[in-house]
Amino acid sequence: MSVSAAAQIHPPPRLLMGPGPVNADPRVLRAMSAPLVGQYDPAMTSYMNEVMALYRDVFVTTNEQTFLVDGTSRAGIEAALVSLLEPGDRVLVPVFGRFGHLLTEIAERCGAEVHTISTDWGTVFTPEQLEEAVAAVRPKVVAVVQGDTATTMCQPLADLGEICRRHDALLYCDATASLAGNEFLTDAWGVDVVTAGLQKCLGGPSGSAPITIAPRAVEVIDGRRHVEAGIREAADEAREGGLRIRSNYFDLAQVMDYWGPRRLNHHTEATSMLYGARECARLLVEEGVGRAVERHRLHGAAMLAGVRGLGLEVFGDVDHKMHNVVAVHIPDGVPGDAARGAMLTDFGIEIGTSFGPLHGKVWRIGTMGYNARRDAVLLTLAALEQVLRAYGARVTGGGGVGAAREVYDASEADA
C-alpha cells in the first residue's frame, strides 16, 4: 500500500475482556485529546505536580518521589531495576508466573547476580518461604510481582516489607496488573519501589508507567547520580558519586531532577500520556481507592461465579486470585483459539489465552478498569455461552448470567 492510499485509522468496536489492555475510560481519551503545551509552560509543570500528588493517593504513600516514567509498564520496571542495581549485586526474584521471569531477565541484563525461587503456576509463596530465601541469599533487592496475569495469582505482600528490612534488603514490586483493583498499601507494607501501568485496573491506555520511590531507595539512586554534560553545574559535580546508572533514559536520578523543583532537562515529556495518566488517577481518587478495589472485587466475583455457572473449571488457587482476572480451563474438544476468534468476530469481545505451560490450556477473562462493570460481565458470559454451545460443549443454559446475577443481587441486598 502506498502512503497516499492509506486511510485514517478506524479500529473496529471491541469490548476488551482479556487480561489487558482493556477499554480506556472515555474521559481518559478525552483528556488525551487536549492541546499540547510546552514542557516548561507553567500549566504543564502544574499538571506534573498534580500528577505527583494524585499518584501518592493511588499508591497510598507519602513518598515525595512519585511520578511517571514515559513508556509502557515495562519501562517502569526497567527504570527501577537499572537504577537500583549495579553489576554483581544480589537480587532475589520469587517466580510464580511469566512476569517473575521478566524481572529475572531484566535484572540479569543489569549485570546482577540473580537468585530465584519458584512455585507451581497457580500458587503463591508463604511468608515463611520468602523469609527463608531472603535469609539464605542476603540480596540487595527483592524483586516481586504482586499480580501475575499469566496465572491470575496475587502474591500477598503484607509481611514481605518487614522481612526485607530485617535482612537489610530493598523491596521492589511490579504492580502493573493489580494496582487499583486489589489492595496495595505502599507505606504500610514497607515497599521501597513500586511501578505500574495504566492499561489494567487504572483504565487507561498503555504508554505511561507510574512509579513511587521510598526514601531508602532514593538514597541508593542518589548515590549513583551523574548529571549530563551540557546541563551540569559545579554543584552537581560535587554531588556525583558511585557507578553511573547504565541507562540514560531510565536513569531515575536524572528523572527525579526533571520532575523536581529544578526541572532539569532530561527528555521531552509525553504530554498527551501525562494528560491520560493524570485523568486515570483523578478518576480513581474521585471514586476512592478503596471503593475501586471493592468494585473490582464485586465484578470479579460475578465473573468467577458466572464461568463456574457455565460449568467451566477455574485454574489455580482461587483464594489467592486477583480480583480482576480469572483463568478457566478450556473444555475438552473445544478449539481454544478458534473459540476466542468466534468471541471476537461474532460478538466483538476479546478474551485472552496464556503463556508458557498454560498456553492453549486456559482462557483468561478480565474485569478491570472501565470494564469492571455489570453490563460488560453479563454480556461476556452470554456470548461465551453461545460460543461454547457452537463448539459442542455441554453448558447449563443461562447458567453463567444467572450465577453472576445472583452475586449482584446478594451485593444489593447487603448494601
C-alpha positions, 0 to 999 in steps of 0.5 A: 500500500502506498502512503497516499492510499492509506486511510485514517485509522478506524479500529473496529468496536471491541469490548476488551475482556482479556487480561489487558489492555482493556477499554480506556475510560472515555474521559481518559481519551478525552483528556488525551485529546487536549492541546499540547503545551510546552514542557516548561509552560507553567500549566504543564509543570502544574499538571506534573505536580498534580500528577505527583500528588494524585499518584501518592493517593493511588499508591497510598504513600507519602513518598515525595518521589512519585511520578511517571516514567514515559513508556509502557509498564515495562519501562517502569520496571526497567527504570527501577531495576537499572537504577537500583542495581549495579553489576554483581549485586544480589537480587532475589526474584520469587517466580510464580508466573511469566512476569517473575521471569521478566524481572529475572531477565531484566535484572540479569541484563543489569549485570546482577547476580540473580537468585530465584525461587519458584512455585507451581503456576497457580500458587503463591509463596508463604511468608515463611518461604520468602523469609527463608530465601531472603535469609539464605541469599542476603540480596540487595533487592527483592524483586516481586510481582504482586499480580501475575496475569499469566496465572491470575495469582496475587502474591500477598505482600503484607509481611514481605516489607518487614522481612526485607528490612530485617535482612537489610534488603530493598523491596521492589514490586511490579504492580502493573496488573493489580494496582487499583483493583486489589489492595496495595498499601505502599507505606504500610507494607514497607515497599521501597519501589513500586511501578505500574501501568495504566492499561489494567485496573487504572483504565487507561491506555498503555504508554505511561508507567507510574512509579513511587520511590521510598526514601531508602531507595532514593538514597541508593539512586542518589548515590549513583547520580551523574548529571549530563554534560551540557546541563551540569553545574559545579554543584552537581559535580560535587554531588556525583558519586558511585557507578553511573546508572547504565541507562540514560533514559531510565536513569531515575536520578536524572528523572527525579531532577526533571520532575523536581523543583529544578526541572532539569532537562532530561527528555521531552515529556509525553504530554498527551500520556501525562494528560491520560495518566493524570485523568486515570488517577483523578478518576480513581481518587474521585471514586476512592481507592478503596471503593475501586478495589471493592468494585473490582472485587464485586465484578470479579466475583460475578465473573468467577461465579458466572464461568463456574455457572457455565460449568467451566473449571477455574485454574489455580488457587482461587483464594489467592486470585486477583480480583480482576482476572480469572483463568478457566480451563478450556473444555475438552474438544473445544478449539481454544483459539478458534473459540476466542476468534468466534468471541471476537468476530461474532460478538466483538469481545476479546478474551485472552489465552496464556503463556508458557505451560498454560498456553492453549490450556486456559482462557483468561477473562478480565474485569478491570478498569472501565470494564469492571462493570455489570453490563460488560460481565453479563454480556461476556458470559452470554456470548461465551455461552453461545460460543461454547454451545457452537463448539459442542460443549455441554453448558447449563443454559443461562447458567453463567448470567444467572450465577453472576446475577445472583452475586449482584443481587446478594451485593444489593441486598447487603448494601 
